[in-house]
Amino acid sequence: MATAFFLMRLNDHVQYLKKIEATLAGTGDFQGTEHHECKLGKWLYGDGVNEVLDIDNPKAKEVFDSLLEPHAHFHQASKIALSNKEAGDEEGVKKSVTEMYKISQDLTKKMLILDSIAMR
């Protein structure tokens, strides 16, 4: 597996986050996708599991599996943030953006762990 593979998946997530941030800042019009339709989601619910199993380390599958729930929650939080923005609920936006960033940090850590495991 290419050494930068999981970093590419991380970049997919970061690019999605940037699009959401732009919309929240009023400089974009991206409205998000369902969690299985973004680039990371297509990988998670597509070829990802087989690629992780190829690593030949049981910890990799465990970390991979732990991405699924937070990834779905990230999409929920970003949708709520966008809805709150549209409704003019700035307090709601702050709350959901905080949740979105917490989840994003968790996803980032886990993808970096996968990258580390793959490099061994």
trRosetta pair geometry for C-beta under 8 A, 3 or more apart (Angstrom, degrees):
i j d omega theta_ij theta_ji phi_ij phi_ji
1 5 5.2 -56 167 -9 103 155
1 51 6.7 103 -110 -174 128 94
1 54 6.5 130 -52 102 115 121
1 55 6.8 -32 4 -87 145 78
1 118 5.5 -74 84 -165 133 122
2 5 4.6 126 70 -53 85 92
3 115 7.8 68 175 -166 61 90
3 118 7.2 163 -131 115 48 109
3 119 5.8 58 -140 -101 94 95
4 7 4.6 -64 -165 50 72 119
4 8 5.9 83 133 -33 88 92
4 115 7.9 4 -139 -137 30 118
5 8 5.8 -54 -159 25 30 111
5 9 7.1 24 148 -13 63 101
5 51 7.5 -151 167 168 145 134
5 115 7.4 176 66 -111 70 81
5 118 6.6 -100 52 150 117 168
6 9 5.3 -45 -151 34 45 114
6 10 6.3 52 146 -22 67 100
6 111 5.1 175 171 -178 103 81
6 112 7.4 163 123 -91 124 23
6 114 4.5 174 -121 98 153 106
6 115 3.8 -142 68 -70 126 83
6 118 6.2 162 -14 10 122 143
7 10 5.3 -46 -147 35 37 117
7 11 6.4 44 149 -23 64 100
7 111 7.6 131 -88 145 34 111
7 115 5.7 64 -45 -105 79 145
8 11 5.5 -49 -149 33 34 115
8 12 6.7 44 148 -25 62 97
9 12 5.5 -43 -154 25 37 117
9 13 6.9 37 148 -17 62 100
9 39 7.9 -165 -135 125 58 98
9 40 5.7 96 -171 -117 84 86
9 43 5.9 -120 -116 83 112 163
9 48 7.9 86 -112 -111 145 113
9 111 5.7 -152 93 -142 107 128
9 114 8.0 -19 58 82 139 142
10 13 5.7 -54 -157 34 36 112
10 14 6.4 34 148 -19 68 106
10 108 6.2 77 -144 -130 110 69
10 111 4.4 160 -75 118 97 148
10 112 7.0 55 -83 -58 148 70
10 115 7.6 -37 -21 -41 129 132
11 14 5.5 -52 -142 38 36 112
11 15 6.2 39 157 -21 67 104
12 15 6.0 -55 -150 35 27 110
12 16 6.6 29 151 -19 61 106
12 38 7.2 135 156 148 106 98
12 39 3.8 -123 -157 94 127 125
12 40 4.7 161 105 -54 122 82
12 43 7.4 124 54 2 167 133
13 16 5.7 -56 -154 34 32 113
13 17 6.4 33 150 -20 66 106
13 40 5.0 42 -69 -52 84 149
13 104 7.1 159 155 -142 117 86
13 107 5.9 -162 -158 127 160 135
13 108 7.2 -157 95 -77 142 73
13 111 7.3 -162 9 -27 143 158
14 17 5.5 -52 -149 36 33 115
14 18 6.4 38 151 -23 65 103
14 108 8.0 66 -68 -97 95 109
15 18 5.6 -49 -148 32 33 114
15 19 6.8 36 152 -20 62 101
15 39 7.7 26 65 27 121 138
16 19 5.8 -54 -156 32 33 112
16 20 6.7 31 148 -16 65 104
16 38 5.3 25 -102 -156 145 139
16 39 7.2 -155 -51 29 115 95
16 40 7.0 -87 -7 5 145 113
17 20 5.7 -55 -152 36 35 111
17 21 6.3 37 151 -21 67 106
17 78 7.9 -127 -114 -97 60 133
17 100 7.7 149 -130 157 97 112
17 104 5.9 67 -99 -121 142 142
18 21 5.5 -51 -145 36 33 115
18 22 6.4 38 154 -24 64 102
19 22 5.7 -49 -149 31 31 113
19 23 6.8 30 153 -16 62 103
19 28 6.0 -161 -162 160 60 159
19 30 3.9 2 164 37 107 170
20 23 5.9 -57 -154 36 33 110
20 24 6.3 29 151 -16 67 108
20 30 6.4 -92 -73 95 42 118
20 32 6.3 43 -95 -76 102 96
20 78 4.8 -71 -129 -152 150 120
20 81 7.0 67 175 82 116 133
20 82 7.1 -98 -148 -61 90 106
20 100 7.4 -137 125 -176 151 152
21 24 5.7 -58 -147 40 31 110
21 25 6.1 25 155 -15 67 111
21 28 7.9 69 84 22 50 136
22 25 5.7 -60 -145 42 29 108
22 27 4.8 -87 -165 81 82 89
22 28 3.0 66 119 -13 110 131
22 30 6.6 70 68 19 107 112
23 26 7.7 48 180 -68 30 20
23 27 7.8 -105 -72 60 22 52
23 28 4.4 -73 -61 84 60 96
23 29 6.1 106 -109 -112 97 11
23 30 5.0 -119 -46 55 125 72
23 31 6.9 151 -131 -77 161 43
23 82 6.3 1 118 -114 134 103
23 85 7.4 133 132 85 88 163
24 81 6.1 -30 -93 149 128 114
24 82 7.0 -104 -75 -91 84 62
24 85 5.5 -138 -126 -81 69 151
24 93 6.6 142 -150 -162 113 121
24 97 6.9 104 -154 -91 164 125
25 28 7.4 58 54 12 89 90
31 82 6.2 122 -147 -179 63 157
32 75 6.6 138 -178 -154 123 80
32 78 5.3 153 -103 118 139 116
32 79 5.5 -136 83 -80 160 75
32 82 6.1 -140 -7 -14 124 153
33 37 4.0 -121 162 87 125 115
33 38 5.0 157 63 -59 127 78
33 41 7.5 -146 103 31 117 145
33 75 7.4 -69 82 -137 57 122
34 37 4.6 79 58 3 83 114
34 38 8.0 -156 80 -18 44 78
34 41 7.4 -179 110 150 67 169
34 75 6.8 60 -168 173 30 153
35 38 6.9 -43 -151 15 33 105
35 41 4.9 166 154 -105 53 136
35 71 5.7 122 -166 131 119 88
35 72 4.4 -82 -33 -109 177 59
35 74 7.4 116 -114 63 110 84
35 75 4.0 -137 -74 0 89 153
35 76 8.0 -21 -52 -31 121 72
36 41 4.4 -162 -127 165 22 120
36 42 7.0 95 171 -75 58 47
36 44 7.5 -114 -119 73 67 103
36 45 4.7 -3 -138 13 103 158
37 41 5.8 9 31 83 28 138
37 42 6.9 29 -154 -58 21 90
38 41 4.5 90 50 12 76 108
38 42 6.9 -138 90 -10 36 86
38 75 7.5 -161 -9 -91 129 118
39 42 5.8 -52 -147 31 28 111
39 43 6.7 24 154 -13 61 105
40 43 5.8 -61 -157 39 33 110
40 44 6.1 33 150 -21 70 108
40 71 6.6 -144 122 -141 121 129
41 44 5.4 -51 -138 37 34 112
41 45 5.9 3 170 7 69 110
41 71 6.6 160 -88 156 81 129
41 75 7.8 32 -67 -57 136 140
42 45 6.7 -68 -137 54 21 89
42 46 5.2 7 164 -9 62 132
43 46 5.8 -67 -122 50 21 103
43 47 6.3 -50 -145 57 63 82
43 48 4.5 91 152 -61 74 108
43 51 8.0 -38 -171 28 98 141
44 48 4.9 -14 -108 18 26 162
44 64 7.9 169 -134 -174 79 87
44 67 6.2 -135 -118 108 125 120
44 68 6.3 154 176 -97 129 73
44 71 6.2 -177 -54 73 172 173
45 48 7.3 36 1 24 21 120
47 50 5.7 -66 -166 47 62 108
47 51 5.6 59 141 -25 89 110
48 51 5.7 -65 -146 39 29 109
48 52 6.1 25 160 -17 69 108
48 64 6.5 165 151 -157 107 121
49 52 5.8 -56 -147 37 30 110
49 53 6.3 32 154 -20 65 106
49 61 7.6 51 -152 -130 77 88
49 64 6.6 137 -108 145 60 145
50 53 5.6 -51 -145 36 33 112
50 54 6.6 43 152 -27 62 101
51 54 5.7 -48 -157 24 33 118
51 55 7.8 50 144 -34 56 89
52 55 5.8 -33 -170 1 44 117
52 60 4.9 -175 -173 142 89 107
52 61 5.6 131 131 -89 118 58
52 64 4.3 2 -127 -61 170 153
52 114 7.1 -63 -117 -145 105 120
53 60 7.7 -179 -80 96 25 118
53 61 6.2 44 -86 -81 68 112
55 60 4.2 71 70 -17 147 174
55 117 6.2 47 172 127 146 104
55 118 5.4 -88 -119 -102 119 72
57 60 4.7 91 77 -13 93 106
57 117 5.3 -154 85 180 149 112
57 120 7.1 72 -67 62 153 128
58 61 5.9 -51 -160 33 47 109
58 62 6.5 49 145 -20 71 106
59 62 5.4 -56 -151 38 38 116
59 63 6.2 36 153 -18 70 105
59 117 5.8 -154 94 -119 109 141
60 63 5.9 -56 -148 38 29 107
60 64 6.2 34 152 -22 65 108
60 114 6.1 86 -142 -133 81 78
60 117 4.8 -178 -81 122 90 146
60 118 7.0 91 -113 -64 131 74
61 64 5.4 -51 -144 37 32 117
61 65 6.2 35 156 -21 65 104
62 65 6.0 -54 -149 34 27 110
62 66 6.6 25 152 -19 61 109
63 66 5.6 -59 -151 36 33 113
63 67 7.2 44 148 -32 62 96
63 110 5.5 169 -175 -164 95 90
63 113 5.2 -146 -138 103 149 121
63 114 5.3 -171 111 -71 135 84
63 117 6.9 174 20 -5 148 149
64 67 5.9 -50 -166 14 36 116
64 114 6.6 87 -70 -103 75 128
65 68 6.2 -36 -169 0 45 115
66 69 7.5 -50 -164 32 43 98
66 70 7.5 23 154 5 67 113
66 110 6.0 -149 96 -130 106 141
67 70 6.5 -79 -157 52 38 99
67 71 5.4 39 157 -30 77 118
67 107 6.4 78 -140 -131 88 81
67 110 5.4 179 -81 119 89 145
67 111 7.3 75 -104 -64 131 79
68 71 5.9 -63 -148 33 21 112
68 72 6.7 17 159 -15 61 106
69 72 5.9 -57 -152 36 32 108
69 73 6.4 28 153 -16 66 108
70 73 5.3 -56 -144 41 37 113
70 74 6.2 49 153 -30 68 98
70 103 5.1 176 -172 -157 96 95
70 106 5.2 -115 -156 102 159 129
70 107 5.6 -164 116 -66 123 87
70 110 7.7 142 52 3 143 148
71 74 5.6 -45 -150 25 31 116
71 75 7.0 30 152 -15 60 100
71 107 6.2 100 -82 -107 74 126
72 75 5.9 -55 -158 34 35 110
72 76 6.6 37 146 -20 66 104
73 76 5.3 -50 -148 35 39 116
73 77 6.2 39 154 -19 69 104
73 99 7.9 -103 155 160 102 108
73 103 5.5 -154 101 -118 104 147
74 77 5.8 -55 -148 37 30 110
74 78 6.3 26 155 -17 65 107
74 100 6.3 86 -151 -143 69 68
74 103 4.3 -168 -83 121 84 134
74 104 6.2 105 -127 -68 124 67
74 107 6.4 -9 -53 -33 148 142
75 78 5.8 -54 -144 38 31 109
75 79 6.3 33 155 -19 64 105
76 79 5.9 -58 -151 36 29 110
76 80 6.4 28 153 -18 65 107
77 80 5.7 -54 -148 37 32 112
77 81 6.3 36 152 -22 65 104
77 96 5.2 170 -169 -171 74 83
77 97 7.9 144 159 -86 105 19
77 99 4.4 -147 -131 105 134 109
77 100 4.1 -176 122 -75 123 75
77 103 6.1 161 16 14 149 142
78 81 5.5 -49 -147 34 34 115
78 82 6.4 34 153 -18 65 104
78 96 7.6 155 -87 153 18 110
78 100 5.3 96 -71 -119 70 129
79 82 5.7 -54 -148 38 32 110
79 83 6.3 32 153 -18 66 107
80 83 5.6 -54 -145 38 32 112
80 84 6.1 33 155 -20 65 106
80 92 7.3 -118 158 167 93 102
80 96 4.2 -155 101 -124 106 145
80 99 7.9 9 66 63 133 136
81 84 5.8 -55 -147 37 28 111
81 85 6.4 33 152 -23 63 105
81 92 7.9 177 -116 132 44 79
81 93 5.5 76 -154 -142 74 64
81 96 3.9 -161 -69 106 76 121
81 97 5.1 96 -120 -64 133 71
81 100 5.9 -28 -31 -32 143 142
82 85 5.6 -51 -149 33 32 115
82 86 6.5 32 153 -18 64 105
83 86 5.7 -55 -150 37 32 111
83 87 6.3 22 154 -11 65 111
84 87 5.7 -62 -145 44 31 107
84 89 4.2 -87 -161 72 85 107
84 90 7.8 149 151 -76 106 12
84 92 3.5 -152 -135 108 134 114
84 93 4.5 -170 108 -64 121 65
84 95 7.9 172 -99 50 172 93
84 96 5.9 163 6 15 142 136
85 88 7.8 40 178 -68 29 25
85 89 7.7 -80 -55 52 21 69
85 93 5.2 80 -70 -98 75 124
87 92 7.3 4 70 57 121 147
89 92 3.6 20 128 23 120 123
89 93 6.3 152 97 -23 69 80
90 93 5.3 -48 -147 31 36 116
90 94 6.5 39 154 -21 65 100
91 94 5.8 -50 -152 32 33 112
91 95 6.5 31 151 -17 64 106
92 95 5.7 -55 -147 37 32 111
92 96 6.2 20 160 -9 67 110
93 96 6.2 -65 -145 44 26 101
93 97 5.9 25 159 -20 66 113
94 97 5.9 -58 -141 39 24 109
94 98 6.3 29 157 -23 62 106
95 98 5.9 -55 -153 31 27 112
95 99 6.7 24 151 -14 61 106
96 99 5.5 -50 -149 38 38 114
96 100 6.1 46 149 -26 66 104
97 100 5.2 -49 -145 35 34 118
97 101 6.4 33 155 -18 65 103
98 101 6.0 -56 -150 36 29 107
98 102 6.5 32 152 -20 63 105
99 102 5.7 -53 -148 33 32 113
99 103 6.4 27 156 -14 65 107
100 103 6.1 -60 -152 39 27 108
100 104 6.2 31 151 -24 63 110
101 104 5.3 -51 -142 35 34 117
101 105 6.5 39 157 -22 65 99
102 105 5.9 -53 -156 30 29 111
102 106 6.7 29 148 -17 62 106
103 106 5.5 -54 -153 36 37 114
103 107 6.3 36 151 -18 69 104
104 107 5.7 -53 -147 37 32 111
104 108 6.2 36 153 -22 65 106
105 108 5.6 -53 -147 35 31 115
105 109 6.4 34 154 -21 64 103
106 109 5.9 -52 -150 33 29 111
106 110 6.5 24 155 -15 63 108
107 110 5.9 -60 -150 39 30 109
107 111 6.3 26 156 -16 67 107
108 111 6.0 -58 -147 38 28 106
108 112 6.4 27 155 -17 64 107
109 112 5.8 -61 -152 38 29 110
109 113 6.4 32 150 -22 65 104
110 113 5.5 -49 -149 32 35 114
110 114 6.6 39 150 -19 64 100
111 114 5.4 -46 -149 33 37 114
111 115 6.5 42 149 -21 64 101
112 115 5.4 -48 -148 34 36 115
112 116 6.4 40 150 -21 64 103
113 116 5.5 -53 -150 35 33 114
113 117 6.4 33 152 -19 66 104
114 117 5.7 -54 -147 36 32 111
114 118 6.2 32 155 -20 65 108
115 118 5.8 -57 -148 36 29 112
115 119 6.5 27 154 -21 64 108
116 119 5.9 -59 -150 32 29 110
116 120 7.3 41 151 -36 60 96
117 120 6.0 -44 -162 8 36 115
